[in-house]
Amino acid sequence: MLKKIIPFSEQKIKEFANNTKTPFYLYYENGIRERIKTLQDAFSWAEFKEFFAIKATPNPRILSIVKEEGCGVDCSSMAELILAEKAGFKGDEILFTSNDTPLEEYEKALSLGATLNLDDIGHIDILKEHLHIPELVSIRYNPGGDFGNYIIGNLKESKFGVPKKDLIRGFEVLQKYGAKKFGLHIMAVSNELNPHNHIKVAEIMFNLVLEIHTNLGINFDFVDLGGGFGIPYKPDEKELDIYYVSSEIKKLYEKIILKNGINPPKIYMEHGRYITGPNGYLVTRVLHIKNSYKKYAGIDANSANLLRPAMYRAYHHITVLNKPLNITEAELYDVVGSLCENNDKLAEDRLLPKLEVGDILIFHDVGAHGHAMGFNYNGKLRSAEYLFTNDQSYELIRRAETLDDYFATLSCEKKDNLN
Ligand SMILES: Cc1ncc(COP(=O)(O)O)c(C=O)c1O
């Protein structure tokens, strides 16, 4: 039976869970550092920089790790810009890849010296009129078409980025308004394990660099290939070979960019999932076993702690602590939370060891877009986050929400009757 490895001893994590309120998230510092180093090594042939997508794991302690490893950050909102600022990122270490952007977010991004990735050319005149056109600006491209990516789907249905005709017009206008340096951005696939799709995206972008250079004389400062490297959520899926992806992208870079005498642009990426995804665990406990038309294991986490299964029918592997899966004694469970929604199922028809109240379940690969997607429906509270540090300690990096936090935005005072 295929299983996933936990980088902690089962005994140690059980001891910790027994002294800690479940559910909680646990991140693995060493793993995060290693993934960044691998990414940087794979693309070391280029002037390469990874801008960690803050939305994946918006925690200052995680950001301090990615900063120490030489990454920048990609932000998409005011809160993420402020997180970047508080974590000490500044200037061209920050990309701002927003959409439907409020003016005050552009204002904040410009005040930090961040590089803007415009999602629409309509934003150019807004910037000129109300703020200013920075020296370096990037535009997000949407090539249309369908890479067969189940999260992003057909790009003609995507609200993100601009078609080619707008892109070229946008760069013309930016030139006219005095911009001097340019970037080209794309995010065409998400959680993509097919190497050929990443290679195809790079080919599209390098051909575009050549076309725009030929038509407008622009030399791009950088090409941002986006995030989207997939991770094997299922134990039988294979890890994406990023060295293969990189070597094929290098060949295209040489053929399309270097052979045509274009100034070599830097290669930027903004992965979240590839870096923190496999290095985060949700630790939760069985509260109830219910035998109905199906067998339900009710746990103390719910979709407000981990939305991906309800949102994308995403698979997250489960390890039951100290209970190896023995096929002859295994049972099929729906693993559910306590939300008043029937899709509050963190796993469906999952073969697990026979469960009992009190068993500790560990959900794998939740380090990106996990805690970050939390919400408060039914007044549920977001859990704490811990970091398992390189010196083998459990560091609290976000406390759990309390009911006081939940009520802090409400006024529950009884109003005097005015009649
Ligand atoms: C613009 C942009 N960049 C990067 C990312 C990070 O994607 P991933 O975590 O899949 O690498 C996202 C995710 O939504 C995104 O929207």
The ligand as an SDF file (V2000), in Angstrom:
LIG
                    3D

 16 16  0  0  0  0  0  0  0  0999 V2000
   -0.4210   35.2630  -10.0150 C   0  0  0  0  0  0  0  0  0  0  0  0
   -0.0690   34.0620   -9.2250 C   0  0  0  0  0  0  0  0  0  0  0  0
    1.2230   33.7560   -9.0680 N   0  0  0  0  0  0  0  0  0  0  0  0
    1.5980   32.6840   -8.3490 C   0  0  0  0  0  0  0  0  0  0  0  0
    0.6820   31.8660   -7.7360 C   0  0  0  0  0  0  0  0  0  0  0  0
    1.1680   30.6940   -6.9360 C   0  0  0  0  0  0  0  0  0  0  0  0
    0.7270   29.5090   -7.4820 O   0  0  0  0  0  0  0  0  0  0  0  0
    1.3110   28.1250   -6.9360 P   0  0  0  0  0  0  0  0  0  0  0  0
    1.2090   28.1900   -5.4650 O   0  0  0  0  0  0  0  0  0  0  0  0
    0.4110   27.0920   -7.5390 O   0  0  0  0  0  0  0  0  0  0  0  0
    2.7080   28.0330   -7.4330 O   0  0  0  0  0  0  0  0  0  0  0  0
   -0.6820   32.1260   -7.8930 C   0  0  0  0  0  0  0  0  0  0  0  0
   -1.6900   31.2660   -7.2580 C   0  0  0  0  0  0  0  0  0  0  0  0
   -2.8600   31.4600   -7.2400 O   0  0  0  0  0  0  0  0  0  0  0  0
   -1.0720   33.2640   -8.6610 C   0  0  0  0  0  0  0  0  0  0  0  0
   -2.3520   33.5820   -8.8040 O   0  0  0  0  0  0  0  0  0  0  0  0
  1  2  1  0
  2  3  1  0
  2 15  2  0
  3  4  2  0
  4  5  1  0
  5  6  1  0
  5 12  2  0
  6  7  1  0
  7  8  1  0
  8  9  2  0
  8 10  1  0
  8 11  1  0
 12 13  1  0
 12 15  1  0
 13 14  2  0
 15 16  1  0
M  END
$$$$
